[in-house]
Every structure is written in structure tokens, then in C-alpha cells.
Amino acid sequence: MPAYGDLVEIRLGPQRAWMVCHPELVHEMLKDPHTFDKGGPLYDKLGKLMGDGLVTCRQPAHREKRRLLQSGFRPSHVATYANLVSEEAESVCRAWSAGQAVRVSDAMMALTTRVISRVLLSDSLDDTTAAEVRDCLTVIVRGLLVRTAVPIDVLFRLPTPANRRYLRAVDRLHAIIDAAIADRRRGASHDDVLGTLFAATRGEGGTAAITDQEVHDHLITLLLTGVEAPALCLADAFSLLARHPEAERRLHAELDAVLPGGRRPGPDDLPHLVYTRCVVSETLRHTSPGWLFTRLTTKETELAGCRLPRGATVLYSPYLLHHDPSSFTDPDRFLPDRWLPGQVTAVQRRAMMPFSAGSRKCLGDEFSMAEATLALATIAGRWRLRHLPGHVEPKPRPAITLGPRSLVMTCDPMATLRVSDSRTAGGSGVDNA
């Protein structure tokens, strides 16, 4: 990353803004959420979609909202979702056949949609409705970036095909959530996030009762944050592994040792999938789905010796931080070994922020890591995904998130791969940066 300075003034259309380019300054900012609160064009647009949920709410309301949802995503509770994730991952790749061209991006979106919908709503969404949710989220995420970047709202009220698609997707997503809530009220209770929210509407737990609208907003927020980003991470992991055969070989060696015969992973396997988790971590560093975030100053303040006015938009980019050579050697190379036990430096830990930091760090960070690790282990234990002949890696095209949205690969069964590997043992792979 070029050395433009630790804090750089930029322009967002007609407005001034400041980009924070040093990890220590980013941590300083994120440790003071009362001064650097959620806000700016991105969160203003997200607020219209998500309501006053955990991601978009201002700091005074954040603590209670987070406390309400925290229990479902504590590390100790994540293990209860392990079998759910591996079941859904196995289901996604069960129908694949040798040599088949697989729409990997779509398959990972289907997987993460099913996982998060079961975590939130148990089995309230059938396969058809879950597919609708996936399609709605795809349209919404693609439409959000332009709505954030272009400050002229009237343009998005014009009846263009793109605007109509976006509004239909938003309306349908809200309708699906409303229907799931109504269906649950008529049916049996479940030990899931919706069950926790229903208990909160009755004021259980010694806190003020939340409203039905808050229930809806929380579910919309968790759906939007829990589907596309982990799907992009998984799709990117398979793409990177196909371009880095030595990392792929080491991944499959671990899976053969930990999950012999392609056994489906469970919660007890997570601590042993060390290299698999390293692949996920390096994917998040190399191409973090959440690539740009904003904050808004609530008062005049100082950062890096620069006076910022009240209402200033301040940005930071995990992508830039993760590709800074002062934090990561050879930052453009895919090197999962960076994250092996004993290899990670304090500087790397501070600069690594795929889930943000501070009190507003992503609620589901450990869940997301476990989900990606288990899903990768399950699918890679059965199939080796290869790029199509003549594949050229496209330049990143960021939207609200960053990652491959139309990745197609072919699959080879792992039984074939193991025979091939046994014949070529000792050969060195080419690590294509």
C-alpha cells in the first residue's frame, strides 16, 4: 500500500471525508464508539433497509441490542451449530458429479442462506423460500453500493428496471420475514434466535420489552450480514486453493488425517482443523468481503493530530490494512502459513480486521469462522474444485462486499485426487500469486 499518510483527506462526491490508513489509528477510533459512531452514507442507506438493528443503530442503543443477541453467538454456543453447518454443506455438494461445471458462488450463497435461516428461524423456511431469500439478497447487495455512492436519492425513485428489481427484492425479503414471524406465533416455540427475540418482547430477563418491529429489524440485519459475506469467503477460498496447489495439497492432507474417508466434521473436529482454519483466515486477509466501513464523528475531535469537525465521515478499509507490507510480508500472496500457531505476529493480529474491532466488532465472528472452516472441510473432503480452462482471474469489482459473485468451477472427486497425489508425492506445487 503506498505511503499516503496515516490519515488522508478525500472527497466523497461533494463532501470531505477522512480515510484512516494505519491499524493503530483504526483501533483508536473503534475503541471510542461514542465519538466515532456508526453513520455516514453507507449506514444511512443500510438503515432504510435494516431498520434500527444491531449493525445500523447508534451507540446509545447498541449495548442492549448486543446483549440481547449475544447468547446465540457465544463461542461456547457455536459448537451447537457445527452439525447443522456440515449437514448443509454436504447437502449442497451431494448432487455434484465428476467433471461437472458448478456455479460455486451460487452454491455457497445457497449454503449460507440455509445455515443462517436455520440458526435464526429453525426450519421455518422451506427450500423454495430459502432460495427466494438468496435471490433477494443478491439483488439487494448489488443495488446498495450505487445507492451509497450516488447521493441523489431521486434517481432511485425512477421506474427503471434496476430500481424495480431492487424494490421488489426488498419488499419480498421483508414479506418473507413477516410471514416467518407470523407462522411462529401460531406454532410451537423453538430454541433459536427468533425464540430469544420473542422472549424479549415479553420483557423476560429483567429488561424492557422490545417491539415487534425490533424483532423484524434484528432478523433482517442478521440475514443480510450472515449470508453474502461468508458465501463470498468460501467461494474465494476455493478459487485461491485452485491457484495455489501446495496450499491445496496441505489442506487435503489435514482433511485425510482428521476426517478419514471423507467423514463429515462435527464440533469435536474443529480444534484439529488447524490448517483449514488458516486457509479461511488467509482468505479473509487476502480478499476480505467487508472491505470498507464508515464512522461519523458525534463531536469535534482530534485524530492523528488532525482536527475533525462534528459530523465528519471517517472511513477505514480492511482490504488496505490487510495489504499493507508494513504489516504483512508479500501481502498480495496467498500464504495460509501466516496463521499457523506460533507464526502470527502481534502486528499482524492488530492489522487483521475482517470483522472490525472494539465494542462493535461483528457479533458472529467466531460463528463465521467455524461455519467457513466446517463448510470448507466438508466440501473439500469430497471434491477438488478446478478453474475452467482458460480462466483469467478478474479484477476485484467491489460492491457493498468484495468477492467472486459468478465463479464457475469444475469438480474432481477426492478419490481420484488421492490416487493422483500418491503417484506424484514429493513434487512441488507452483504458488501462483
C-alpha positions as CSV (number, residue, x, y, z in Angstrom):
1,M,0.0,0.0,0.0
2,P,1.5,3.4,-0.9
3,A,2.5,5.6,2.0
4,Y,0.0,8.4,1.6
5,G,-0.1,9.0,5.4
6,D,-1.9,7.6,8.4
7,L,-5.0,9.9,7.9
8,V,-5.8,11.1,4.4
9,E,-8.5,13.6,3.4
10,I,-10.5,12.5,0.4
11,R,-13.7,13.6,-1.4
12,L,-17.0,11.6,-1.4
13,G,-18.8,13.5,-4.1
14,P,-19.3,17.0,-2.8
15,Q,-18.3,16.0,0.8
16,R,-15.0,15.9,2.6
17,A,-14.1,12.7,4.3
18,W,-11.1,11.1,6.0
19,M,-9.5,7.7,5.4
20,V,-7.7,6.1,8.3
21,C,-4.8,4.1,6.9
22,H,-2.9,2.9,10.0
23,P,-4.1,-0.1,12.1
24,E,-3.3,1.6,15.4
25,L,-5.3,4.6,14.4
26,V,-8.2,2.4,13.3
27,H,-8.1,0.7,16.8
28,E,-8.0,4.1,18.5
29,M,-11.1,5.2,16.5
30,L,-13.0,1.9,17.1
31,K,-12.3,2.0,20.8
32,D,-14.2,5.3,21.1
33,P,-17.6,4.5,19.5
34,H,-19.2,7.4,21.4
35,T,-17.1,9.8,19.4
36,F,-16.8,7.7,16.2
37,D,-20.3,6.4,15.9
38,K,-21.9,4.3,13.2
39,G,-23.0,6.7,10.4
40,G,-22.3,8.1,7.0
41,P,-23.7,7.3,3.6
42,L,-23.3,3.5,3.9
43,Y,-25.2,3.2,7.2
44,D,-27.8,5.7,6.2
45,K,-28.7,3.5,3.3
46,L,-28.4,0.3,5.3
47,G,-30.7,1.9,8.0
48,K,-33.5,2.3,5.4
49,L,-33.2,-1.5,4.6
50,M,-32.4,-3.0,8.0
51,G,-34.2,-0.6,10.3
52,D,-32.7,0.1,13.7
53,G,-30.9,-3.2,14.1
54,L,-27.6,-4.1,15.6
55,V,-25.5,-3.0,12.7
56,T,-27.1,0.4,12.0
57,C,-28.2,1.6,15.4
58,R,-26.4,4.5,17.1
59,Q,-24.1,3.8,20.0
60,P,-26.5,4.7,22.9
61,A,-28.8,1.8,21.8
62,H,-26.1,-0.7,20.9
63,R,-25.3,-2.2,24.2
64,E,-28.7,-3.6,25.0
65,K,-29.3,-4.8,21.4
66,R,-26.0,-6.7,21.5
67,R,-26.6,-8.1,25.0
68,L,-30.0,-9.5,23.7
69,L,-28.5,-11.4,20.8
70,Q,-25.1,-12.3,22.3
71,S,-26.1,-15.6,23.8
72,G,-26.9,-17.2,20.5
73,F,-23.4,-16.4,19.1
74,R,-21.1,-17.0,22.1
75,P,-18.1,-19.3,21.3
76,S,-19.4,-21.9,23.7
77,H,-22.7,-21.9,21.8
78,V,-21.2,-22.1,18.3
79,A,-20.4,-25.8,18.7
80,T,-24.1,-26.5,18.8
81,Y,-24.3,-25.3,15.2
82,A,-21.4,-27.4,13.9
83,N,-23.5,-30.4,12.8
84,L,-26.0,-28.0,11.2
85,V,-23.3,-26.4,9.0
86,S,-21.7,-29.7,7.9
87,E,-25.2,-31.1,7.1
88,E,-26.0,-28.2,4.9
89,A,-22.5,-28.2,3.2
90,E,-22.9,-31.9,2.5
91,S,-26.3,-31.3,1.0
92,V,-25.1,-28.6,-1.3
93,C,-22.4,-30.8,-2.9
94,R,-24.2,-34.1,-2.8
95,A,-25.6,-33.9,-6.3
96,W,-22.3,-32.8,-7.9
97,S,-20.7,-35.2,-10.4
98,A,-17.2,-35.7,-11.7
99,G,-16.4,-33.1,-14.4
100,Q,-19.5,-31.1,-13.8
101,A,-19.3,-27.3,-14.1
102,V,-20.5,-25.9,-10.8
103,R,-21.7,-22.4,-10.1
104,V,-19.7,-22.1,-6.9
105,S,-20.8,-18.6,-6.0
106,D,-24.5,-19.6,-6.2
107,A,-23.9,-22.8,-4.3
108,M,-22.1,-21.0,-1.4
109,M,-25.0,-18.5,-1.3
110,A,-27.4,-21.4,-1.1
111,L,-25.4,-22.9,1.7
112,T,-25.0,-19.8,3.9
113,T,-28.7,-18.9,3.4
114,R,-29.8,-22.3,4.6
115,V,-27.4,-22.2,7.6
116,I,-28.3,-18.7,8.8
117,S,-32.0,-19.3,8.3
118,R,-31.9,-22.4,10.4
119,V,-29.9,-20.5,13.1
120,L,-32.4,-17.7,13.1
121,L,-35.7,-19.5,12.3
122,S,-35.0,-23.2,12.7
123,D,-36.8,-24.9,9.8
124,S,-39.4,-22.1,9.2
125,L,-38.1,-21.5,5.6
126,D,-38.6,-24.3,3.1
127,D,-36.1,-24.8,0.2
128,T,-38.1,-22.7,-2.2
129,T,-38.4,-19.8,0.2
130,A,-34.7,-20.0,1.2
131,A,-33.8,-19.8,-2.5
132,E,-36.0,-16.7,-2.7
133,V,-34.2,-15.2,0.2
134,R,-30.8,-15.9,-1.5
135,D,-32.0,-14.3,-4.8
136,C,-33.4,-11.2,-3.0
137,L,-30.2,-10.7,-1.1
138,T,-28.1,-11.0,-4.3
139,V,-30.2,-8.2,-5.9
140,I,-30.1,-6.0,-2.8
141,V,-26.4,-6.2,-2.2
142,R,-25.7,-5.3,-5.8
143,G,-28.0,-2.3,-5.6
144,L,-26.7,-1.0,-2.3
145,L,-23.3,0.3,-3.4
146,V,-24.6,2.6,-6.1
147,R,-27.2,3.9,-3.7
148,T,-24.4,4.6,-1.2
149,A,-22.1,6.2,-3.8
150,V,-24.6,8.4,-5.6
151,P,-26.1,11.0,-3.2
152,I,-29.1,11.9,-5.4
153,D,-32.0,9.8,-4.0
154,V,-34.4,10.9,-6.7
155,L,-32.5,8.8,-9.2
156,F,-33.5,5.6,-7.3
157,R,-37.2,6.6,-7.4
158,L,-37.3,6.4,-11.1
159,P,-39.1,3.3,-12.5
160,T,-36.0,1.9,-14.2
161,P,-35.7,-2.0,-14.5
162,A,-32.8,-2.0,-11.9
163,N,-34.8,0.1,-9.4
164,R,-37.9,-2.0,-9.8
165,R,-35.8,-5.2,-9.3
166,Y,-34.2,-3.7,-6.1
167,L,-37.6,-2.6,-4.6
168,R,-39.2,-5.9,-5.4
169,A,-36.4,-7.8,-3.7
170,V,-36.6,-5.5,-0.6
171,D,-40.4,-5.9,-0.4
172,R,-40.2,-9.6,-0.8
173,L,-37.5,-10.1,1.8
174,H,-39.5,-8.1,4.3
175,A,-42.6,-10.1,3.5
176,I,-40.8,-13.4,4.0
177,I,-39.6,-12.4,7.4
178,D,-43.0,-11.1,8.4
179,A,-44.5,-14.4,7.3
180,A,-42.0,-16.5,9.3
181,I,-42.7,-14.4,12.4
182,A,-46.4,-14.8,12.0
183,D,-46.1,-18.6,11.4
184,R,-44.0,-19.0,14.5
185,R,-46.6,-17.1,16.6
186,R,-49.2,-19.7,15.5
187,G,-46.9,-22.7,16.0
188,A,-44.6,-24.3,18.6
189,S,-41.7,-22.4,20.2
190,H,-38.1,-23.2,19.2
191,D,-34.7,-22.6,20.8
192,D,-33.4,-20.3,18.1
193,V,-32.7,-16.6,17.7
194,L,-36.4,-15.9,16.9
195,G,-37.3,-17.7,20.1
196,T,-34.9,-15.4,22.0
197,L,-36.5,-12.4,20.4
198,F,-40.0,-13.5,21.2
199,A,-39.0,-13.9,24.9
200,A,-37.6,-10.3,24.7
201,T,-41.0,-9.0,23.5
202,R,-42.4,-10.3,26.8
203,G,-39.8,-8.4,28.8
204,E,-38.2,-11.6,30.1
205,G,-34.7,-11.4,31.5
206,G,-35.3,-8.2,33.5
207,T,-35.1,-5.8,30.6
208,A,-37.6,-3.6,28.8
209,A,-39.8,-5.4,26.3
210,I,-38.8,-4.9,22.7
211,T,-41.3,-4.2,19.9
212,D,-42.4,-6.4,17.1
213,Q,-40.7,-4.0,14.7
214,E,-37.4,-4.6,16.6
215,V,-37.9,-8.4,16.2
216,H,-38.2,-7.8,12.4
217,D,-35.2,-5.5,12.2
218,H,-33.0,-7.9,14.1
219,L,-33.9,-10.8,11.8
220,I,-33.4,-8.7,8.6
221,T,-30.0,-7.5,9.9
222,L,-28.7,-10.9,10.8
223,L,-29.9,-12.3,7.4
224,L,-28.1,-9.6,5.5
225,T,-24.9,-9.9,7.4
226,G,-25.0,-13.7,7.6
227,V,-25.4,-14.8,4.0
228,E,-23.4,-13.0,1.4
229,A,-20.1,-12.3,3.2
230,P,-19.5,-15.9,4.3
231,A,-20.6,-17.1,0.9
232,L,-18.0,-14.9,-0.8
233,C,-15.3,-16.0,1.6
234,L,-16.0,-19.7,0.8
235,A,-16.1,-19.1,-3.0
236,D,-12.9,-17.1,-2.8
237,A,-11.2,-19.9,-0.7
238,F,-11.9,-22.5,-3.4
239,S,-10.7,-20.1,-6.1
240,L,-7.5,-19.4,-4.2
241,L,-6.8,-23.0,-3.4
242,A,-7.2,-23.9,-7.1
243,R,-4.5,-21.4,-7.9
244,H,-2.2,-22.5,-5.1
245,P,-1.7,-26.3,-5.3
246,E,0.7,-26.5,-2.4
247,A,-1.8,-25.0,0.0
248,E,-4.5,-27.2,-1.5
249,R,-2.3,-30.3,-1.0
250,R,-1.7,-29.4,2.6
251,L,-5.4,-28.8,3.2
252,H,-6.3,-32.2,1.8
253,A,-3.6,-33.9,3.8
254,E,-5.1,-32.4,7.0
255,L,-8.6,-33.5,6.0
256,D,-7.4,-37.1,5.3
257,A,-5.8,-37.2,8.8
258,V,-8.7,-35.6,10.7
259,L,-11.6,-36.8,8.7
260,P,-10.6,-40.2,7.2
261,G,-12.7,-41.5,4.4
262,G,-14.4,-38.1,3.9
263,R,-16.2,-38.3,7.3
264,R,-18.4,-35.3,7.9
265,P,-16.9,-33.0,10.5
266,G,-18.5,-32.3,13.9
267,P,-17.9,-30.0,16.8
268,D,-15.1,-32.1,18.2
269,D,-13.2,-31.8,15.0
270,L,-12.9,-28.0,14.9
271,P,-9.8,-27.8,17.2
272,H,-8.0,-30.3,14.9
273,L,-8.8,-28.5,11.6
274,V,-5.8,-26.1,12.1
275,Y,-4.7,-25.6,8.6
276,T,-8.3,-25.5,7.3
277,R,-8.9,-22.5,9.6
278,C,-5.6,-21.0,8.4
279,V,-6.9,-21.1,4.8
280,V,-10.1,-19.3,6.0
281,S,-8.1,-16.7,7.8
282,E,-5.8,-16.1,4.9
283,T,-8.8,-15.8,2.5
284,L,-10.3,-13.2,4.8
285,R,-7.0,-11.3,4.8
286,H,-6.4,-11.6,1.1
287,T,-9.9,-10.7,0.0
288,S,-12.0,-9.6,3.0
289,P,-15.7,-9.4,2.0
290,G,-16.2,-6.4,4.2
291,W,-13.7,-4.1,2.5
292,L,-14.9,-0.5,3.5
293,F,-16.6,0.9,6.6
294,T,-17.6,4.3,7.8
295,R,-18.0,6.2,11.0
296,L,-19.4,9.6,11.8
297,T,-18.0,12.0,14.4
298,T,-20.5,13.0,17.1
299,K,-18.4,16.0,18.2
300,E,-15.4,17.9,17.1
301,T,-12.4,15.7,17.9
302,E,-8.7,15.1,17.0
303,L,-7.2,12.1,15.3
304,A,-3.6,11.7,14.3
305,G,-3.1,15.4,15.1
306,C,-5.9,16.4,12.7
307,R,-9.0,18.3,13.9
308,L,-12.2,16.7,12.6
309,P,-15.4,18.6,12.7
310,R,-18.6,17.3,14.2
311,G,-20.4,15.2,11.6
312,A,-17.2,14.2,9.7
313,T,-17.3,11.0,7.7
314,V,-14.3,8.8,8.6
315,L,-13.5,5.6,6.6
316,Y,-11.3,2.6,7.1
317,S,-10.7,-0.3,4.7
318,P,-9.7,-3.8,6.0
319,Y,-8.6,-4.5,2.4
320,L,-6.0,-1.8,2.6
321,L,-4.9,-2.7,6.1
322,H,-4.6,-6.4,5.1
323,H,-2.4,-5.5,2.1
324,D,0.0,-3.1,3.8
325,P,3.5,-4.5,3.5
326,S,4.5,-3.0,6.9
327,S,2.1,-5.4,8.5
328,F,2.1,-8.4,6.1
329,T,5.2,-9.6,4.1
330,D,4.3,-10.3,0.5
331,P,0.7,-9.0,1.1
332,D,-0.6,-10.0,-2.4
333,R,0.4,-13.6,-2.0
334,F,-1.9,-16.3,-0.6
335,L,0.0,-17.8,2.3
336,P,-2.1,-19.7,4.9
337,D,1.1,-20.5,6.9
338,R,0.9,-16.9,8.2
339,W,-1.7,-18.0,10.7
340,L,-0.2,-21.3,12.0
341,P,0.3,-21.4,15.8
342,G,3.5,-19.6,16.7
343,Q,3.7,-17.8,13.3
344,V,1.4,-14.9,13.9
345,T,3.0,-11.7,15.0
346,A,1.4,-9.0,17.2
347,V,1.5,-6.6,14.3
348,Q,-0.5,-9.0,12.1
349,R,-3.1,-9.6,14.8
350,R,-3.6,-5.8,15.2
351,A,-3.8,-5.2,11.4
352,M,-6.2,-8.2,10.8
353,M,-9.8,-6.8,11.0
354,P,-12.2,-8.8,8.8
355,F,-14.8,-8.5,11.5
356,S,-13.9,-4.9,12.7
357,A,-12.8,-4.4,16.3
358,G,-13.8,-2.8,19.5
359,S,-17.3,-3.0,21.1
360,R,-18.9,-3.1,17.7
361,K,-16.9,-6.0,16.4
362,C,-19.1,-8.4,14.5
363,L,-21.3,-10.3,16.8
364,G,-20.9,-13.6,14.9
365,D,-17.2,-13.5,14.2
366,E,-16.5,-16.9,15.9
367,F,-19.6,-18.4,14.3
368,S,-18.5,-17.2,10.9
369,M,-15.0,-18.7,11.3
370,A,-16.5,-22.0,12.5
371,E,-19.0,-22.0,9.7
372,A,-16.4,-21.4,7.0
373,T,-14.0,-23.9,8.4
374,L,-16.6,-26.7,8.7
375,A,-18.1,-25.9,5.3
376,L,-14.7,-25.9,3.6
377,A,-13.7,-29.1,5.3
378,T,-16.9,-30.8,4.3
379,I,-16.9,-29.9,0.6
380,A,-13.1,-30.2,0.1
381,G,-13.2,-33.6,1.7
382,R,-15.4,-34.7,-1.2
383,W,-14.5,-32.6,-4.2
384,R,-11.5,-30.8,-5.6
385,L,-12.7,-27.7,-7.4
386,R,-10.7,-26.6,-10.5
387,H,-10.9,-23.5,-12.6
388,L,-12.3,-23.8,-16.1
389,P,-9.7,-24.0,-19.0
390,G,-8.5,-20.5,-19.9
391,H,-9.7,-19.0,-16.6
392,V,-8.4,-15.5,-16.0
393,E,-8.8,-14.0,-12.6
394,P,-11.0,-10.9,-12.9
395,K,-10.0,-7.7,-11.2
396,P,-11.9,-7.1,-8.0
397,R,-15.3,-5.3,-8.5
398,P,-16.4,-4.2,-5.1
399,A,-20.0,-3.6,-4.2
400,I,-21.0,-3.4,-0.6
401,T,-18.9,-6.5,-0.2
402,L,-15.9,-7.9,-2.1
403,G,-15.5,-11.3,-3.7
404,P,-16.4,-13.6,-6.6
405,R,-20.1,-13.4,-7.5
406,S,-20.2,-15.5,-10.7
407,L,-17.5,-18.1,-10.1
408,V,-17.9,-21.4,-12.1
409,M,-15.5,-24.3,-11.5
410,T,-15.4,-28.0,-12.4
411,C,-15.2,-30.7,-9.7
412,D,-13.0,-33.8,-9.5
413,P,-13.8,-36.4,-6.8
414,M,-11.4,-36.7,-4.0
415,A,-10.8,-40.4,-4.6
416,T,-9.3,-39.6,-8.0
417,L,-7.2,-36.8,-6.4
418,R,-5.8,-39.2,-3.8
419,V,-4.6,-41.7,-6.4
420,S,-3.0,-38.9,-8.4
421,D,-1.3,-37.4,-5.3
422,S,0.1,-40.8,-4.4
423,R,1.8,-41.0,-7.8
424,T,3.3,-37.5,-7.6
425,A,4.3,-37.4,-4.0
426,G,7.3,-35.2,-3.4
427,G,6.5,-32.9,-6.3
428,S,6.5,-29.2,-5.7
429,G,3.4,-27.1,-6.5
430,V,3.6,-23.7,-8.1
431,D,2.3,-21.0,-5.8
432,N,0.7,-18.6,-8.2
433,A,0.5,-15.2,-6.5
